[in-house]
Amino acid sequence: MLKHELLSDKGVLIVRPEGPLSVTDFSALTTDTDAYIAAHGALKGLMICAKAFPGWGNVDAAISHFKFVRDHHRLIAKVAVVTDSEVLSLLPVFASHFVKANVKHFKGDEEAKALAWIAT
């Protein structure tokens, strides 16, 4: 399950994975993201707030996730990964090879700091 919130006034998409990710999660995320991008051209940032990566419900969900990244990474300037997970804290290093966005890790209690970084 992927909860998401679009802060339209800031141009920031916040996602909170709380269980195995599904195709439906990425369908809803794509609909909201694409509507904002159509009106504004791009997002300032994406903030991923996660205790751990919950995995995917099935292969189709993983494919939907990769398609979302492929279709949107050029339209998102910054990605903040807010987590205390050692594995997820490595995401910026890994992602920098595959996405155009500037990706940075923040500790789990630094959501406000991450949001401020995206805004600058």
C-alpha positions in Angstrom: 0.0 0.0 0.0 1.3 3.4 -1.0 -0.2 6.5 0.5 0.5 9.7 -1.4 -0.2 13.4 -1.0 0.5 16.1 -3.5 1.3 19.5 -2.0 0.1 21.5 -5.0 1.2 24.9 -3.6 4.8 23.6 -3.1 5.0 21.3 -6.1 6.0 18.3 -3.9 4.7 14.8 -4.0 5.0 12.9 -0.7 4.7 9.1 -0.7 4.6 6.8 2.3 4.8 3.0 1.5 3.0 1.1 4.3 2.7 -2.3 2.8 3.5 -4.3 -0.4 3.1 -2.0 -3.4 0.5 -2.7 -6.0 -0.4 -1.8 -9.6 -3.4 0.1 -8.2 -1.0 2.2 -6.0 1.0 3.3 -9.1 -2.1 3.9 -11.2 -3.4 6.3 -8.6 0.0 7.9 -8.2 0.4 8.3 -11.9 -3.0 9.9 -12.3 -2.4 12.6 -9.7 1.2 13.2 -10.7 0.4 13.5 -14.4 -2.5 15.9 -13.7 -0.1 18.2 -11.8 2.6 18.0 -14.4 0.2 18.8 -17.2 -0.8 22.0 -15.4 2.7 23.0 -14.1 5.3 21.3 -16.3 7.2 19.5 -13.5 7.4 18.7 -9.8 9.9 20.4 -7.6 10.3 17.3 -5.7 9.3 13.9 -4.4 9.7 13.0 -0.7 9.7 9.3 0.1 9.0 8.7 3.8 9.6 5.0 4.7 10.6 2.9 7.7 11.6 0.2 5.3 11.0 -0.9 1.7 7.8 -3.0 1.8 8.4 -4.8 -1.5 5.9 -5.4 -4.2 2.7 -7.5 -4.1 3.6 -9.1 -7.4 5.7 -8.8 -10.6 3.2 -6.5 -12.2 3.5 -4.1 -9.3 7.3 -4.0 -9.7 6.9 -3.3 -13.4 4.4 -0.5 -12.6 6.9 1.0 -10.2 9.7 0.9 -12.8 7.5 2.5 -15.4 6.5 5.3 -13.0 10.2 6.0 -12.4 11.0 5.8 -16.1 8.2 8.1 -17.2 8.7 10.7 -14.4 12.3 11.0 -13.3 13.0 13.8 -15.8 10.1 15.8 -14.5 11.0 15.7 -10.8 13.9 18.0 -9.8 14.7 16.5 -6.4 14.0 13.3 -4.5 14.3 13.2 -0.7 14.5 9.8 0.9 13.5 10.1 4.5 14.3 7.0 6.4 16.3 5.4 9.2 16.6 2.1 7.1 20.2 1.4 6.3 19.2 -0.2 3.0 17.0 2.7 1.9 19.6 5.2 3.0 21.7 3.8 0.1 19.0 4.7 -2.5 20.5 8.0 -3.4 23.8 6.4 -4.5 22.0 3.7 -6.5 19.4 6.0 -8.0 21.9 8.6 -9.1 23.0 6.2 -11.9 19.4 5.9 -13.3 17.5 9.1 -12.6 18.0 12.8 -13.6 16.7 14.0 -10.2 19.0 15.1 -7.4 18.5 12.4 -4.7 19.4 12.9 -1.1 19.0 10.9 2.1 17.5 12.4 5.4 17.1 10.7 8.7 13.6 9.5 9.7 12.9 12.5 11.9 14.0 15.1 9.3 10.9 15.4 7.2 10.8 19.2 7.6 14.5 19.5 6.7 13.8 17.3 3.6 10.9 19.5 2.5 13.0 22.7 3.0 15.8 21.1 0.8 13.3 20.4 -1.9 12.0 24.0 -1.8 15.5 25.5 -2.3 
